[in-house]
């Protein structure tokens, strides 16, 4: 990702507008700091970091809702056609809800594959489907990575499209100018956080022998240059670590698999399962905030 897409955007809101303005400013600046740190460590981005971004975004939406519902905003709208203010944000909310739904679908399917793998590997000695479940997991990872790439492309287009509000606001209506500016900033941060969330689940797929091919990492692991229990944890996130140990396990062949190998894989599966659960909770929270934000904007049209 090019660094120019993450240029630092400053925001400074006058506290006299509404008490929530200071809260909004603080949350925006915190998320920008998170965004900058995430750019430099995309491959290392952990579920904990993604959850931090989602939690901060939820708090930001709480502050924005307070600002939209505030008496100052309602009074300012008396001198400005409401439709001109909310039409653009309402249309953009549909797009954000769509990407939120897509992200939720990715996590749900990922969790299903993780549960299938845990189940089949627990009864591995009696279950001949363990290898086919690993195959199914890698095939899913390959497909979902392509789907995520398309979604990230859409996010980039939405980001480029998000400019100054087209509503003809007068300079005298400074409060509404700030509200529109805040809505734009929140949209950009929402796009950015979901981009990183999707990148978390689109780690480059490590091809193993069960898929008929080898990646550079797989080759190094196969000859012992990387230990799945140690060095792989330093170079990739939880999704990549699971890929690595599954690739290592099935590169050995069933005769050379050990109880220790299976324990490592189970540990990575449990780790990723816990991470998915945390991220799913964050996505659900943002979805509720987006819906509430949409309701508040619609209420502006029907006071």
C-alpha positions in Angstrom: 0.0 0.0 0.0 1.3 3.3 -0.9 2.1 5.7 1.9 0.4 8.6 0.2 -3.0 7.0 0.9 -2.3 7.5 4.6 -1.3 11.1 4.8 -1.9 12.5 8.2 -5.3 14.3 8.3 -5.6 16.9 11.0 -8.9 17.8 12.7 -9.5 20.4 15.4 -13.0 21.1 16.6 -14.0 24.2 18.6 -15.1 23.0 22.1 -17.8 25.6 22.2 -19.8 23.7 19.6 -20.8 20.8 21.9 -19.1 19.0 24.7 -18.8 15.9 22.4 -16.5 17.8 20.1 -13.5 17.3 22.4 -14.4 13.6 22.6 -14.6 13.4 18.9 -11.3 15.2 18.3 -9.6 12.9 20.8 -11.0 9.7 19.3 -10.2 10.9 15.7 -6.6 11.6 16.6 -6.2 8.3 18.5 -7.5 6.4 15.4 -5.1 8.3 13.2 -2.2 7.3 15.3 -3.5 3.7 15.2 -3.8 4.0 11.4 -0.2 5.2 11.0 1.2 2.4 13.1 -0.9 -0.2 11.2 0.5 1.0 7.9 4.1 0.1 9.0 3.1 -3.4 10.3 0.4 -4.7 8.0 1.8 -8.3 7.9 2.2 -8.2 11.7 -1.2 -6.7 12.4 -2.8 -8.7 15.2 -6.4 -9.4 16.1 -5.8 -7.3 19.2 -4.8 -4.4 17.1 -7.8 -4.8 14.8 -10.1 -4.9 17.9 -8.5 -1.7 19.2 -9.3 0.0 16.0 -12.9 -1.2 16.0 -13.4 -0.2 19.6 -12.1 3.3 19.0 -14.3 3.6 15.9 -17.4 2.6 18.0 -16.5 5.3 20.5 -16.1 7.8 17.7 -19.6 7.0 16.4 -21.0 7.5 19.9 -19.6 11.0 19.9 -20.8 11.7 16.4 -24.4 10.6 17.3 -24.3 13.0 20.3 -23.2 15.8 18.0 -25.9 15.1 15.4 -28.6 15.0 18.1 -27.4 18.1 19.9 -29.6 21.2 20.2 -27.0 23.2 18.4 -27.2 21.0 15.3 -31.0 21.0 15.4 -31.1 24.8 15.7 -28.6 25.2 12.8 -30.7 23.0 10.6 -33.6 25.5 10.9 -31.6 27.8 8.6 -30.4 25.1 6.2 -32.4 22.6 4.0 -32.0 19.3 5.8 -32.0 17.1 2.7 -28.9 18.9 1.4 -27.0 17.9 4.6 -28.0 14.2 5.0 -28.4 12.9 1.4 -24.7 12.2 0.8 -24.0 10.7 4.3 -27.1 8.4 4.0 -26.0 7.1 0.7 -22.5 6.4 2.0 -23.9 4.6 5.0 -25.4 1.9 2.7 -21.9 1.3 1.3 -20.3 1.0 4.8 -23.1 -1.4 5.9 -22.4 -3.5 2.9 -18.7 -3.8 3.7 -19.6 -4.5 7.3 -21.8 -7.4 6.2 -19.1 -8.7 3.9 -16.6 -8.6 6.7 -19.0 -10.5 9.0 -19.5 -13.1 6.3 -15.7 -13.6 6.0 -15.3 -14.1 9.7 -18.2 -16.5 10.0 -16.9 -18.7 7.2 -13.4 -18.6 8.6 -14.7 -19.6 12.0 -16.5 -22.6 10.4 -13.4 -23.8 8.7 -11.4 -23.5 11.9 -14.0 -25.5 13.8 -14.0 -28.2 11.2 -10.2 -28.4 11.3 -10.2 -28.6 15.1 -12.8 -31.4 15.1 -11.1 -33.5 12.3 -7.6 -33.1 13.8 -8.8 -34.2 17.3 -10.0 -37.5 15.8 -7.3 -37.7 13.2 -6.3 -41.3 13.7 -9.9 -42.4 13.0 -10.8 -39.7 10.5 -9.5 -39.8 6.9 -11.1 -36.5 6.1 -8.5 -34.4 8.1 -6.4 -33.9 5.0 -9.4 -33.0 2.8 -10.5 -30.4 5.5 -7.1 -28.8 5.3 -7.4 -28.7 1.5 -10.9 -27.1 1.9 -9.4 -24.5 4.3 -6.6 -23.5 1.9 -9.1 -23.4 -1.1 -11.3 -21.1 1.0 -8.4 -18.9 1.9 -7.4 -18.6 -1.7 -10.9 -17.7 -2.8 -11.7 -15.3 0.0 -8.4 -13.5 -0.6 -9.5 -12.7 -4.1 -12.9 -11.6 -2.9 -11.2 -9.4 -0.3 -9.0 -7.9 -2.9 -12.1 -6.8 -4.9 -13.7 -5.3 -1.7 -10.5 -3.4 -0.9 -10.6 -2.0 -4.4 -14.1 -0.8 -3.8 -13.0 0.8 -0.5 -10.3 2.6 -2.3 -12.8 4.0 -4.8 -15.1 5.1 -2.0 -12.1 6.8 -0.2 -11.2 8.7 -3.4 -14.9 9.7 -3.9 -15.2 11.0 -0.4 -14.6 14.7 -0.8 -16.1 17.9 0.5 -19.8 17.7 0.9 -21.6 18.9 -2.2 -24.3 20.6 -0.1 -24.1 24.4 -0.6 -23.5 25.4 3.0 -23.1 29.0 3.8 -19.9 30.2 5.5 -22.1 31.7 8.2 -23.4 28.2 9.2 -20.1 27.2 10.8 -21.7 24.6 13.0 -23.1 22.5 10.1 -19.8 22.9 8.3 -18.1 21.2 11.2 -20.7 18.5 11.4 -20.3 17.7 7.7 -16.5 17.7 8.1 -16.8 15.3 11.1 -19.1 12.9 9.1 -16.5 12.9 6.3 -13.6 12.2 8.6 -15.5 9.3 10.3 -16.3 7.8 6.9 -12.6 7.9 5.9 -11.6 6.3 9.2 -14.2 3.6 8.9 -13.0 2.8 5.4 -9.4 2.6 6.6 -10.2 0.4 9.6 -12.2 -2.1 7.5 -9.4 -2.1 5.0 -6.9 -3.3 7.7 -9.5 -5.8 9.0 -9.8 -7.4 5.6 -6.1 -7.4 5.1 -5.7 -9.3 8.3 -7.8 -12.1 6.8 -6.0 -12.0 3.4 -2.5 -13.0 4.4 -0.8 -14.5 1.4 -1.9 -18.2 1.2 1.0 -20.6 1.9 0.7 -23.4 -0.6 1.5 -26.8 0.8 2.0 -30.2 -0.8 -1.7 -31.0 -0.3 -2.4 -28.2 -2.8 0.3 -29.3 -5.2 2.7 -26.4 -4.8 5.2 -24.7 -2.5 5.7 -21.1 -1.4 9.1 -19.8 -0.3 8.1 -20.0 3.3 6.9 -23.6 2.9 10.2 -24.6 1.3 12.2 -23.1 4.1 10.0 -24.7 6.7 10.3 -28.0 5.0 14.1 -28.0 5.3 14.0 -26.8 8.9 15.0 -23.2 8.4 11.8 -22.0 10.1 10.3 -23.5 13.1 6.5 -23.2 13.1 6.4 -22.8 16.9 8.9 -20.0 17.1 10.1 -18.0 14.1 6.8 -18.0 12.2 5.1 -16.2 15.1 7.5 -13.3 14.6 6.8 -12.7 10.9 3.0 -13.1 10.4 -0.3 -12.6 12.2 -2.5 -15.3 13.6 -3.9 -16.3 10.2 -0.4 -16.6 8.7 0.8 -18.7 11.7 -2.0 -21.2 11.2 -1.1 -21.4 7.5 2.5 -22.1 8.4 1.9 -24.9 10.8 -0.7 -26.6 8.6 1.7 -26.4 5.7 4.5 -27.9 7.8 2.3 -30.6 9.2 1.2 -31.9 5.8 4.6 -31.4 4.1 5.9 -34.2 6.4 3.5 -36.8 5.3 1.3 -38.8 7.7 4.0 -41.2 8.7 6.2 -38.5 10.1 3.4 -36.5 11.9 3.9 -36.5 15.6 1.7 -35.7 18.6 3.7 -32.6 19.2 3.0 -31.4 15.6 -0.8 -31.9 16.1 -0.6 -30.0 19.4 1.0 -27.0 17.7 -1.7 -27.0 15.0 -4.4 -27.3 17.6 -2.9 -24.4 19.6 -2.8 -22.2 16.5 -6.4 -23.2 15.7 -7.6 -22.3 19.1 -5.6 -19.0 19.0 -7.2 -18.0 15.6 -10.7 -19.1 16.8 -10.4 -16.8 19.8 -9.2 -14.0 17.6 -12.1 -14.4 15.2 -14.5 -14.3 18.0 -13.1 -11.0 19.2 -13.1 -9.5 15.8 -16.7 -10.7 15.2 -17.8 -8.9 18.3 -16.1 -5.7 17.1 -17.8 -5.9 13.7 -21.2 -6.5 15.2 -20.7 -3.4 17.4 -19.8 -1.2 14.4 -22.8 -2.5 12.5 -25.1 -1.4 15.4 -23.3 2.0 15.5 -23.7 2.4 11.7 -27.4 1.6 11.9 -27.9 4.0 14.8 -26.0 6.7 13.0 -28.3 6.2 10.0 -31.4 6.4 12.1 -30.1 9.7 13.6 -29.5 11.1 10.1 -33.0 10.0 9.0 -34.5 11.7 12.0 -33.1 15.0 10.8 -35.4 14.6 7.8 -38.4 13.9 10.0 -38.1 16.1 13.1 
